[in-house]
Amino acid sequence: MEITHRFVTTNGIKMHVAMAGEGPLVLLCHGFPESWYSWRHQIKALASAGYCAVAPDMRGYGQTDKPEAIDQYTMLHLTGDVVGLVEGLGFTDAVIVGHDWGAPVAWHSALFRPDKFRGVVGLSVPFRPRGDVAPTTVMPQTDDAIFYQLYFQEPGIAEAEFERDPKRTLSVALLGLSGNSTPGKGAVGMVPRNGGWIDAIAPLVGDLPAEITEDDIDFYANEYKRTGFRGGLNWYRNADRNWSLLAPWAGAKVTVPALYVVGDRDLVVRFPGADKLIPNLRQFVPQLRETIMLPGCGHWTQQERPEEINAALVRFLKELN
């Protein structure tokens, strides 16, 4: 089945989507540093199972528009994009699936608009309820290192590091955060103050997961050579702004049927508080049908374990019908 491409105007931007199939709509939201291409294994599988699978380049990525201002990348913008996408594609509702940064978009889309999103799947990142204080105030830092999301805050610094050699950046990310990487020592997600994000992951021992090829790395690298990394990094730069904007939803729960899947070697499971949040996720997502922990899988869930993810998605979707 062939993947086709088109553009849809939504929420004031032009969004590029890759899609295949006919049937109920399933939206696939990627994370950083990725693109629609991270769902290459899922689009055809979902189409073959009787669904219209649509994977957009999210705001700031790929062929989708990239507003210049940082404040155009808040959670309200990102969820507004996918709400508008449902209607722009000619549907009244959808099931939304997100990985990495796409997962918070998926969770919050379901939180804000349960009338539009009848089910939600989060890969890697669980739904995290709004905390009591702004996120950057509690992100870890020491005399020698800072949490990677703090490193991403100052415009231009991470861009310069990543754009120096996009292929190396993507190679290091896809290997270094996969289940095949050699676990680092010390606190997870920390960037040395006298180095960079790549330094925190490399050097590495191991090979890419079998499902991620050199051709895949080349696809990503060519995209980022053309677009740069600023759009995706701007998502991180709204962490505290999002916290302020989401005050009306403090304590609100995701009420639609949900599925959560994560690899047991994903760095996210080692983030502060994850050991308490993940086992108790149903407190905040009452219709959580299942939490699936994939042994030996790293951060790139749907790329490292496509067959298992496809099977879990189709099973969840069939149960919703």
RODO-2510 file (C-alpha; in nm, 4 decimals, decimal comma):
residues 321
     n   res          X          Y          Z
     1     m     0,0000     0,0000     0,0000
     2     e     0,1420     0,3343    -0,1062
     3     i     0,1995     0,6238     0,1332
     4     t     0,0733     0,9510    -0,0148
     5     h     0,1541     1,3076     0,0874
     6     r    -0,0534     1,6224     0,1042
     7     f    -0,0800     1,9574     0,2821
     8     v    -0,3611     2,0615     0,5144
     9     t    -0,4221     2,4132     0,6458
    10     t    -0,4907     2,4020     1,0187
    11     n    -0,4726     2,6487     1,3063
    12     g    -0,3097     2,9156     1,0879
    13     i    -0,0300     2,6962     0,9495
    14     k     0,0208     2,4610     0,6557
    15     m     0,0872     2,1088     0,7772
    16     h     0,2456     1,8329     0,5697
    17     v     0,1039     1,4849     0,6260
    18     a     0,1906     1,1332     0,5099
    19     m    -0,1076     0,9023     0,4903
    20     a    -0,2510     0,5734     0,3696
    21     g    -0,5701     0,3743     0,3984
    22     e    -0,9413     0,4319     0,4396
    23     g    -1,1555     0,4017     0,7492
    24     p    -1,1560     0,5623     1,0948
    25     l    -0,8833     0,8241     1,1404
    26     v    -0,5677     0,7488     1,3411
    27     l    -0,3311     1,0432     1,3919
    28     l     0,0362     0,9636     1,4590
    29     c     0,2331     1,2433     1,6298
    30     h     0,6130     1,2218     1,6302
    31     g     0,8690     1,3590     1,8727
    32     f     1,2208     1,5088     1,8702
    33     p     1,4365     1,4853     1,6647
    34     e     1,2116     1,3012     1,4212
    35     s     0,9441     1,3590     1,1535
    36     w     0,6444     1,1802     1,0015
    37     y     0,9000     0,9204     0,8898
    38     s     0,9254     0,7749     1,2406
    39     w     0,5837     0,6160     1,1737
    40     r     0,6870     0,4537     0,8434
    41     h     0,6269     0,1051     0,9877
    42     q     0,2859     0,1934     1,1341
    43     i     0,1191     0,3818     0,8467
    44     k     0,0916     0,0826     0,6137
    45     a     0,0118    -0,1627     0,8932
    46     l    -0,2772     0,0509     1,0183
    47     a    -0,4007     0,1086     0,6639
    48     s    -0,3999    -0,2665     0,6021
    49     a    -0,6019    -0,3128     0,9219
    50     g    -0,8779    -0,0843     0,7939
    51     y    -0,7818     0,2613     0,9173
    52     c    -0,6872     0,5942     0,7647
    53     a    -0,3405     0,6436     0,9139
    54     v    -0,2067     0,9993     0,9038
    55     a     0,1386     1,1045     1,0255
    56     p     0,2022     1,4799     1,0117
    57     d     0,5263     1,6648     1,0266
    58     m     0,4465     1,8459     1,3490
    59     r     0,4708     2,2255     1,3839
    60     g     0,8309     2,3345     1,3237
    61     y     0,9359     2,0101     1,1532
    62     g     0,9919     1,8805     0,8016
    63     q     0,7689     2,0377     0,5388
    64     t     0,5227     2,1846     0,7907
    65     d     0,5347     2,5585     0,8640
    66     k     0,7855     2,6839     1,1205
    67     p     0,6711     3,0041     1,2926
    68     e     0,9651     3,2151     1,4043
    69     a     0,8439     3,3207     1,7502
    70     i     0,9099     3,0795     2,0374
    71     d     0,5687     3,1476     2,1901
    72     q     0,4018     2,9958     1,8825
    73     y     0,4972     2,6466     2,0046
    74     t     0,2889     2,6164     2,3209
    75     m     0,0819     2,3106     2,4047
    76     l    -0,2281     2,5062     2,3040
    77     h    -0,0807     2,5641     1,9574
    78     l     0,0307     2,2025     1,9203
    79     t    -0,3012     2,0542     2,0264
    80     g    -0,4847     2,3152     1,8195
    81     d    -0,2927     2,1932     1,5150
    82     v    -0,4160     1,8354     1,5506
    83     v    -0,7734     1,9356     1,6375
    84     g    -0,7815     2,1377     1,3159
    85     l    -0,6162     1,8550     1,1262
    86     v    -0,9027     1,6177     1,2092
    87     e    -1,1522     1,8568     1,0526
    88     g    -0,9180     1,9539     0,7686
    89     l    -0,8963     1,5887     0,6673
    90     g    -1,2753     1,5628     0,6597
    91     f    -1,3302     1,3655     0,9826
    92     t    -1,5302     1,4373     1,2959
    93     d    -1,3106     1,2405     1,5375
    94     a    -0,9919     1,0331     1,5631
    95     v    -0,7752     0,8146     1,7794
    96     i    -0,4513     0,9977     1,8532
    97     v    -0,1141     0,8307     1,9071
    98     g     0,2012     1,0118     2,0174
    99     h     0,5652     0,9250     2,0795
   100     d     0,8194     1,1305     2,2770
   101     w     0,7052     1,4972     2,2535
   102     g     0,4128     1,3764     2,0440
   103     a     0,2852     1,1854     2,3480
   104     p     0,2123     1,4979     2,5592
   105     v     0,0394     1,6427     2,2530
   106     a    -0,1722     1,3267     2,2274
   107     w    -0,2501     1,3124     2,6001
   108     h    -0,3454     1,6798     2,6152
   109     s    -0,5487     1,6619     2,2950
   110     a    -0,7557     1,3885     2,4609
   111     l    -0,7700     1,5902     2,7833
   112     f    -0,8910     1,9068     2,6100
   113     r    -1,1187     1,7545     2,3463
   114     p    -1,2557     1,4117     2,4376
   115     d    -1,5321     1,4820     2,1849
   116     k    -1,2702     1,4846     1,9066
   117     f    -1,0341     1,2132     2,0305
   118     r    -1,2125     0,8919     2,1242
   119     g    -0,8939     0,7141     2,2263
   120     v    -0,5304     0,7955     2,3012
   121     v    -0,2037     0,6027     2,2922
   122     g     0,1180     0,7304     2,4487
   123     l     0,4528     0,5789     2,3544
   124     s     0,7512     0,6419     2,5821
   125     v     0,6121     0,9452     2,7676
   126     p     0,3243     0,8919     3,0127
   127     f     0,0583     1,1514     3,0897
   128     r     0,2078     1,3785     3,3523
   129     p    -0,0375     1,5883     3,5513
   130     r     0,0422     1,9572     3,5987
   131     g     0,2789     2,0087     3,8895
   132     d     0,2741     2,2675     4,1663
   133     v     0,5653     2,4723     4,0302
   134     a     0,7077     2,5701     3,6914
   135     p     0,9014     2,2747     3,5426
   136     t     1,2381     2,4406     3,4848
   137     t     1,2595     2,5386     3,8528
   138     v     1,2832     2,1727     3,9547
   139     m     1,4893     2,0308     3,6669
   140     p     1,8145     1,8895     3,8066
   141     q     2,1446     2,0736     3,7789
   142     t     2,4816     2,0484     3,9471
   143     d     2,8081     2,2422     3,9334
   144     d     2,9162     2,0193     3,6449
   145     a     2,5982     1,9405     3,4506
   146     i     2,2435     2,0497     3,3757
   147     f     1,9339     1,8584     3,2664
   148     y     1,9143     1,8415     2,8866
   149     q     1,5881     2,0379     2,8744
   150     l     1,7604     2,3259     3,0537
   151     y     2,0433     2,3037     2,8008
   152     f     1,7846     2,3428     2,5235
   153     q     1,6355     2,6624     2,6708
   154     e     1,8779     2,9248     2,5357
   155     p     1,8100     2,9815     2,1642
   156     g     2,1031     2,9089     1,9358
   157     i     2,3192     2,6927     2,1594
   158     a     2,1723     2,3486     2,0873
   159     e     2,1029     2,4526     1,7278
   160     a     2,4724     2,5222     1,6720
   161     e     2,5723     2,1874     1,8207
   162     f     2,3182     1,9808     1,6293
   163     e     2,3515     2,1583     1,2942
   164     r     2,7306     2,1247     1,2843
   165     d     2,6842     1,7692     1,1564
   166     p     2,3178     1,6631     1,1357
   167     k     2,4010     1,3059     1,0364
   168     r     2,6212     1,2584     1,3423
   169     t     2,3547     1,4170     1,5616
   170     l     2,0896     1,1775     1,4344
   171     s     2,3239     0,8772     1,4445
   172     v     2,4185     0,9460     1,8044
   173     a     2,0560     1,0025     1,9053
   174     l     1,9157     0,6929     1,7344
   175     l     2,1877     0,4640     1,8689
   176     g     2,2535     0,6344     2,1999
   177     l     1,8917     0,6320     2,3130
   178     s     1,8065     0,2898     2,1711
   179     g     1,7866    -0,0365     2,3581
   180     n     2,1205    -0,1347     2,2027
   181     s     2,3190     0,1446     2,3678
   182     t     2,5556     0,1036     2,6578
   183     p     2,3885     0,2596     2,9637
   184     g     2,5635     0,5748     3,0781
   185     k     2,6834     0,6378     3,4284
   186     g     2,5395     0,8976     3,6609
   187     a     2,2099     1,0843     3,6514
   188     v     1,9951     1,0392     3,3426
   189     g     1,9554     1,3192     3,0902
   190     m     2,2361     1,5382     3,2211
   191     v     2,4510     1,7509     2,9872
   192     p     2,8028     1,8550     3,0970
   193     r     2,8361     2,2310     3,1380
   194     n     3,1660     2,2214     2,9492
   195     g     3,0268     2,0049     2,6669
   196     g     2,7032     1,9391     2,4833
   197     w     2,4125     1,7017     2,4424
   198     i     2,6005     1,4805     2,1972
   199     d     2,8902     1,4595     2,4415
   200     a     2,6493     1,3319     2,7047
   201     i     2,5515     1,0350     2,4847
   202     a     2,8700     0,9569     2,2897
   203     p     3,1019     0,7713     2,2696
   204     l     2,8906     0,4616     2,2313
   205     v     2,9383     0,0909     2,2006
   206     g     2,6906    -0,1135     2,0014
   207     d     2,4961    -0,1203     1,6766
   208     l     2,1753     0,0401     1,5632
   209     p     1,8612    -0,1644     1,6233
   210     a     1,8006    -0,3894     1,3236
   211     e     1,4871    -0,1965     1,2283
   212     i     1,6737     0,1368     1,1988
   213     t     1,8990     0,1488     0,8932
   214     e     2,1606     0,3844     0,7553
   215     d     1,9045     0,4872     0,4941
   216     d     1,6709     0,5896     0,7744
   217     i     1,9429     0,8023     0,9329
   218     d     2,0131     0,9617     0,5952
   219     f     1,6445     1,0519     0,5554
   220     y     1,6381     1,2305     0,8906
   221     a     1,9763     1,3960     0,8358
   222     n     1,8718     1,5346     0,4983
   223     e     1,5537     1,6751     0,6490
   224     y     1,7431     1,8519     0,9259
   225     k     2,0118     1,9802     0,6896
   226     r     1,7275     2,1590     0,5124
   227     t     1,5207     2,2736     0,8101
   228     g     1,7608     2,3052     1,1012
   229     f     1,6613     2,2071     1,4562
   230     r     1,5109     2,5314     1,5868
   231     g     1,1462     2,4367     1,5349
   232     g     1,1657     2,1227     1,7450
   233     l     1,3780     2,2868     2,0133
   234     n     1,1206     2,5638     2,0514
   235     w     0,8807     2,3071     2,1958
   236     y     1,1125     2,2719     2,4977
   237     r     1,1355     2,6502     2,5362
   238     n     0,7689     2,6684     2,6292
   239     a     0,7891     2,4398     2,9326
   240     d     0,7156     2,7126     3,1867
   241     r     0,4734     2,8959     2,9562
   242     n     0,2788     2,5708     2,9152
   243     w     0,2655     2,5307     3,2915
   244     s     0,1068     2,8748     3,3211
   245     l    -0,1366     2,8193     3,0346
   246     l    -0,2494     2,4797     3,1640
   247     a    -0,3572     2,6091     3,5051
   248     p    -0,7298     2,5700     3,4176
   249     w    -0,6742     2,1952     3,3744
   250     a    -0,4884     2,1384     3,7017
   251     g    -0,6154     1,8123     3,8473
   252     a    -0,8111     1,7183     3,5330
   253     k    -0,7945     1,3569     3,4168
   254     v    -0,7714     1,2028     3,0702
   255     t    -1,1101     1,0306     3,0472
   256     v    -1,1028     0,8502     2,7103
   257     p    -0,9788     0,4906     2,6642
   258     a    -0,5988     0,4846     2,6633
   259     l    -0,2923     0,2674     2,6094
   260     y     0,0628     0,3330     2,7285
   261     v     0,3707     0,1563     2,5880
   262     v     0,7334     0,2074     2,6914
   263     g     1,0637     0,0224     2,6623
   264     d     1,2287    -0,0912     2,9815
   265     r     1,5563     0,0636     2,8539
   266     d     1,3971     0,3967     2,7665
   267     l     1,5638     0,6843     2,9531
   268     v     1,2138     0,8141     3,0338
   269     v     1,1539     0,5321     3,2830
   270     r     1,4567     0,6593     3,4755
   271     f     1,3460     1,0234     3,4876
   272     p     1,2783     1,1611     3,8389
   273     g     0,9346     1,0514     3,9554
   274     a     0,8726     0,8026     3,6720
   275     d     0,9053     0,5078     3,9098
   276     k     0,5954     0,6353     4,0935
   277     l     0,4030     0,7852     3,8007
   278     i     0,4055     0,4910     3,5591
   279     p     0,2709     0,2238     3,8015
   280     n    -0,0010     0,4668     3,9155
   281     l    -0,0925     0,6119     3,5758
   282     r    -0,4534     0,4928     3,6024
   283     q    -0,5099     0,7505     3,8791
   284     f    -0,4782     1,0202     3,6130
   285     v    -0,6007     0,8176     3,3131
   286     p    -0,8961     0,6198     3,4555
   287     q    -0,9686     0,4317     3,1314
   288     l    -0,6100     0,3177     3,0824
   289     r    -0,6610    -0,0251     2,9283
   290     e    -0,3036    -0,1471     2,9565
   291     t     0,0567    -0,0479     3,0253
   292     i     0,2989    -0,2449     2,8087
   293     m     0,6676    -0,2555     2,9054
   294     l     0,8807    -0,3838     2,6163
   295     p     1,1909    -0,5683     2,7408
   296     g     1,5191    -0,4547     2,5864
   297     c     1,3553    -0,1636     2,4011
   298     g     1,4940     0,1876     2,4220
   299     h     1,3427     0,5262     2,3464
   300     w     1,2503     0,4834     1,9787
   301     t     0,9574     0,2566     2,0551
   302     q     0,7726     0,2306     1,7237
   303     q     1,0968     0,2213     1,5238
   304     e     1,2746    -0,0367     1,7396
   305     r     0,9755    -0,2697     1,7829
   306     p     0,7430    -0,2028     1,4891
   307     e     0,5692    -0,5416     1,4847
   308     e     0,4892    -0,5314     1,8549
   309     i     0,3709    -0,1703     1,8372
   310     n     0,1587    -0,2407     1,5301
   311     a    -0,0049    -0,5369     1,7004
   312     a    -0,0730    -0,3367     2,0182
   313     l    -0,2205    -0,0460     1,8216
   314     v    -0,4483    -0,2643     1,6103
   315     r    -0,5667    -0,4545     1,9165
   316     f    -0,6448    -0,1306     2,1008
   317     l    -0,8231     0,0175     1,7990
   318     k    -1,0344    -0,2939     1,7411
   319     e    -1,1429    -0,2922     2,1059
   320     l    -1,2630     0,0671     2,0679
   321     n    -1,4956    -0,0170     1,7793
***
